[in-house]
Every structure is written in structure tokens, then in C-alpha cells.
Amino acid sequence: MATIAKRESGRWQAKIRRKGYRAQSKTFTTKAAAQKWIREIETKMDQSTFKSTEAAEKQMMDDAFENYFIEKLTKKKSAKNIRYKINHLKKVFAGLSLLDVNIQIIREFKAYRLEQVKGDTVRKEMSLIQRMFTYAMNEWQIYLPNGNPVSPVSFPAKGKQRDRRFNEGEEERLLSHAKKYQGIIHDLIVLAVEAGMRRGEMVNSRDEKEIEKHGYACMCWENFNVNNSTIFLEDTKNGESRTVPLSSRAKQIILEQPRKLQGPIFEIRGDSVGQAFRRVTKRAGIENLRFHDLRHEATSRLFEKGLQMMEVSAITGHKDLASLKRYTHLRPEDLAKKLA
């Protein structure tokens, strides 16, 4: 049974009640639009193809992002970074329901963001939105008549991967200024180049609550084996543990640190490392060098020493060979010497 009633606002409210279905209602500006909607819905009910969009209409985008983060993303190691993106997206899509967001809105979002940030950032944001919609459709059983609105929209082209390595004389200048800067930034730079570890594997980046729940993810004294010249990492970025072999220089750097029975070997937070590194590179007159580039340098040197792909993967912790390949920026001049 279908009814149409005019409301005090002048809009027309259509209602459909039928056995086997939840009551459906929607408001329109004209009576003709209400009648058309009733015909469409009743036809689908007659053909047993009707699916309600009520849940999609009620689920607001900001709530959907928040619920998705809580249910799916809080345990990820990059949760802090994802939280920042989620908070931004909640503001951008505030006031819209899942049903409101269509292909055109996603295209407008893409164009708007490309005016503000790089394409790689927009790719990550669009991917996050797409995954949220997929999760809502699969886990929350929210019906979207046109499917995931992000899927048909092309993502910005991938940016060129960084291949920054030390230029001639830069390593010496960097280490010299790091020594003058004092602190432990010098030792961390040496260790990064020698062992190829991530910053989050060398120093603690977790807050007290995360440490209490998951423990440390960085190098700890109790996992340092001085006899075997190895350091065991219990929890790495890709979710797996690994044992890192240490060169004699890397081992010596660790032995020079104030010894404790347990806990982090380096008493400095990850964000402080980044700040110190930026100051040192500026004083050394070195441009466009990031701390993570030291991992590129270390990985490339392992290949230049003749190690095979699987051997390097075991040391650096790259989970798949495709991601490892982009770090192998071998110097043409070194390859030329081998061909001579």
C-alpha cells in the first residue's frame, strides 16, 4: 500500500508499506516526483529486486570514516598517520551521507585536492575513501545502488620514486656536521647506512599506551646478541619479526651506547631524529636528503657488494621483491667497473 501526503512545509511525503519489506518513505518537492518514486519502488518489489538504501541515507560520511577507523585501522602501525587523514576527510565530507556521495563528488574532491597537495597524497586519500566504502558495503551490508563511487574514478598518476643517494663528499660532510651537532644523531646515521633499518626500528616511536599494549618495536638491549653480531626486531612495519646481521661498524656503534639490561638502545624519539637530521643536513649544505634515504643508500650498497635479492630482503625486511627492487639504485659507474 502506498500513500502520498502533503506536509506543512509544502513538500510531498511518499510512503510504501508492503508485507515482507520494511516501510519505505521519502520526501519530494513535487507530487509527480513522489508518484514516480512509488512506481519505481513497487515495480522492484514486484520483481523481488528491491534493496533499501535507507542505511546508506542514514549513515553519514563522518561517522562512517570514524567507525571504519575504529573497527579496521586502529591496530595498524601507521594508525597515527591514518588518523590524521581520517580527520581531514571527515571535515571534507561533513554533512553528506554515503548515498549522497557519487562519482561526480569524488571527481570534484580529486580536482580540489590536486590543487593543494601532490598526486601521491591524493592517491592515498582516494584509496582510503574507496576502502571505507568497500568495508561499508561488505561488513555493514549497506546497499549502494551504483556501487563504490570511487572505483570508476581514475587515480592521479604515481609520482616518480625517490632514488636519492649520497653525492660525492656528502656522506663525509654529513657525518662531520652530525658529530659537531652532538647527541646521538651521528651514530644513528652511521647505523642506518650500515644496517639499512627503518627509523622506527632503530628508535622508539610509540607512546606509553602503545608500549603497554604492544611493547617496543625498536632495537632493545635484550635482543642484542653481541656474540653473533645480530639484533632481533620483534615487531616491524610489515608485521613480521626479523634478525638483522650487523657489520663490525654497526656493532661498534651499539656497543658505544650506555648499556642497560633492557629497553631501547637509543633514548630518543623518532620525531626528534627527524628534526635533528634536518638541522644537520642544513648545516652541511646538503639539499633534498631525508633520513629514509639512508635506507636506500644501505640497500643499494648491499647489492653493490654482490648480495642476492633474497639475501638483501632478509636483512632489510622488505616483504616482497617488487618493493625491494625500487631501492636498488646501483651506480652506473660501479657497474661500468664490473664490465671493464
N, C-alpha and C positions, 0 to 999 in steps of 0.2 A: 504494500500500500504506500502510495506517495502523496505528499501534501505540500502545498506552497502557501506561505503566509507572508504578508507584508508587515515589516517591523516598523516601529516608531521612527527609526532613522530613515525610512524610505527605501531601505534595501529589502530584497526578497529572500526568504529562507526556505530552502527546499529540504524535505525530509523523506527518507525511504525506510520503511520497516518491512522486513520480509523474513519469514521463518528460515532459520539456518544461517542467517547473517546478522552481524551486529548492526544496530541502527546507524544509518548514514545521514549526515546533514551538511549542508554547505550554504553560504550566503552569497548572493549575487546582486549586482546593481540593477539588473532588469529582470522582469518576469520571464521573458523569452530565453534568457541565458539559463535561468533556473529550470525551465521546462526541458531545454536541450540536455542539461546535465542529467536530469532524471531519466530521460530516454536512453542515454548512453550507459548509465549505471545499470538500469533494469535489463537492457539487452545483454550486458556482460553477465549479469546474474542468471538470466535465462540460459545462456550458453555455458554456464559454470566456469567462466574465465575471469570473474571479478576478483580483484585483490584490492583491499583497502589501503589507501595512502594516509590514513588517519595518523598512524605512528610517525610517518615522515613529516607530516604537517605539525605535529606537536613537539617533535624533537628539534630543539633549537641548536644551531651550529656551535655556539659557545659551550653549551652543556655536552654536546657530542664530543668535541675536542677534549674537554676535561675528563669525561668518562673513559674515553679511549686511552688517554694518558695513564689514568689510574689503573685500568684493567690490563693494559698491554705493555706500557713503556717504562714504568717506574723502576723496574729491575735492571734495565739496560745501563751499561757503564756510561753511556752518553746522555743519561737522563737529564742532567743539568742543562745541557745544550738544547735538548729536545724541549724541555720545559720553557725555555726562552722562546723558541719558535711557536710552541702551542699558545703561549700568552699573546704573542703578536697576532696569530691567526684568529684568536677569539675576538680580538678588537676589530679586525678587518671584516669579519663575517657576523658581527653582532647584529641582532635583530632579524636574522634570516633563519628559516627552518631548513632542514635537509631537503624538503621538497622545493623550496624556493630557489635553491642553487642549481642552475642549469649550465649548459655548455657556454653560453654567452657570458655568464658571470665569471666563469673560470677563465675565459679568454681575456676579459677585462682585467681580472686580477693579475694575470700573466703580464699584460702590457703595462699595467700600473707599477708592478714590482720591478720590471726591467728598466724602468726609468730611474729607479732608486738603487738597485744592487746588481751584482754580476749575475750572469746567466746560471752559473753553478749553484748559487744560493736559491734562485727561483726554481731550479730543478728539484732541489731538496725539499722546498716548501710544497711544490706541486705533488711530489711523491708522497709527502706526509698527508696531504689532503686526500689523495687517492686511496691511500691505505686506510685512512679513517672511514671513508665511505664504504670500502670493501668490508671492513670489520663490522660496520653498522648493518650492512645487508646480510652478512653471513652469521654473525654472532647474536645480533639483536633482532634478526629477522624483520628488518624494516624494508618494506617494499618501495622501490623507486621505479616508476613506470618506464623511465627512459634509461635505467641502469646508472652506472657510475658516471657522473658528469665530467670527471677529469679524464677518463680513458680516451675519448675521441680527440682531445686537445694535444697538439704536439708540444713536447717539452723543448726548452731552449737547447741549442747545440752545446755539447760538452766543451768546456774551456780546455785550453792546452795544458797538459800535465806539466807540473814543475820538474825541471831537470837541473836545478841549481846545485853546482858543486864548487869546491874551492877553486878560485883562480890562483895563478902563480903568486906566491908570497902572502896570500890571505890567511892561511892557517897559522903561520908564524906570527903575523900581526895580531890575529885574534887571541892567540894564547898569551902573547906578551901583554896585551891590554887587560886580559882576564886576570893575569897574575897581579897587575897593579890595582885592579878593582878590589882585590882581596875577596874574602868569603870563599865559597866552595864552587863558584861558577867555573873556574878554571878546571877543576877536577871533573866536573860533570861534562864539560865539553870534551875533554880527553876520553872519558868513559863512553860517551855517545859515539864518538868516531871509532873507538876500538871495538865496542861490543854491539853496536847497531840497535841498542834498546830504545824503546819509546820513552818519552819524558815521564809518562805515568807509570812506567815500570821501574824507573830509577828513583823517583821521589814520590812522596805521598800526595795524592790529590783528593783524598776522601775526607769528609767531615767526620765528627765524632760519632754521629748516629750510624753512618755507613760503616765505619770501622767496627763499631759494636756489633753490627748485624752481619757484616761480610768479612771483617778482618782487613788487613793491609793488602794492597795489590802491587806494592812496590818491593824493591830489594830489602830484605831483612837479614839481620845478623845470624839468626838461627838457621837460615837457608844458605849461608855461605860456606862452601866446602873448600877450605884452604889447601887441603892435600890434593884434591882432584882439580883444583883451579876452576870451579864452577859455581854458579849462583842459581838457585831454584826459584822460579817465579810461580807462585800458587795460582794466581788469577790474572790472566792477561786480557787484552782488548777483545780478542776473538773467543773468549770464554774457556780457553784451554790453558793448562799449565805447561811449562817447558823448563828445561835446564839449559842455561846459557854457558857455553865454554868461554873462559876468559883468557885473553892474551896476557903475557907477562906484565905488560904495561898496565892493562886494566886491573889485574890482580893487585899490583903495587898501589894503584890509586885507592883501592878499597882498604888495603892494609894500613894506609896512612891516615885513615879516618879514626876518630876517637872510638875505641872499642866498647861495646856493650854486650850483654848477654842475649838480648833480643830486641826486636823493634827495627824501625827504618835505619838504614846505614847512613843516609843523608838527612839531617834535620832541617829540611827546607821544603816549602810547599811548591807545587807545580807552577802556580801563577807567579810566584816570586822568582822562579827560574827564568820564566819568560821575560819578566821585567829586567832582570839583571843582564840577560843576553842581549836585549835590545840596546841597553845602555853601553855595553861593551862593544857591540858592532858599530855603534855611532862614534864612539871614541876612536875606534880603529879605522874609521873611514871606509867601512865595508857596507855596501848597499845591497838591498834585496836578498838578505840571508836570514833565514828563520832557523830556530832551534831544530825543527823537524828535518831540515835539510841535512843535518849531520847524520841522520839515519840513512838518507840517500847516499851520502858520501861513504859511510861504513859499508853498506850493502854492495855498492859498486866496487869497493876495494876488495871485498871477499871474492867477487867474480874475477877481478884482475889478478888475484893470487892463484887462480886456477880451480877454485871450488865449483862443484856442480850444483845445478839448480836445487836438488833435494837437500844437499848439504847446507846451502845457504838458507833455505827455508827452515831447516831445523834450528839454525842459530838465531835468525831474525824473528821467527814466529809467524811468517806470512802463511795464511791458511790455504790460499790457492795460488797456483803458479802464475795465473794471469795477472793478479795484483802484484806479484813479486817482479814480474817482467819489467814493469814500468820504472822500477828502481834501478835497473841495471844500465845506468848511463855510462857506458865504457868510453874512455877517452880514445878518439881516433888515433892520436899519436902513439898511444901504448899498443894499440892493435897493429899499427904500422911496423913497430919494432918486432912484433912476433912474426910478421910476414916477411921481414927482411932476410 
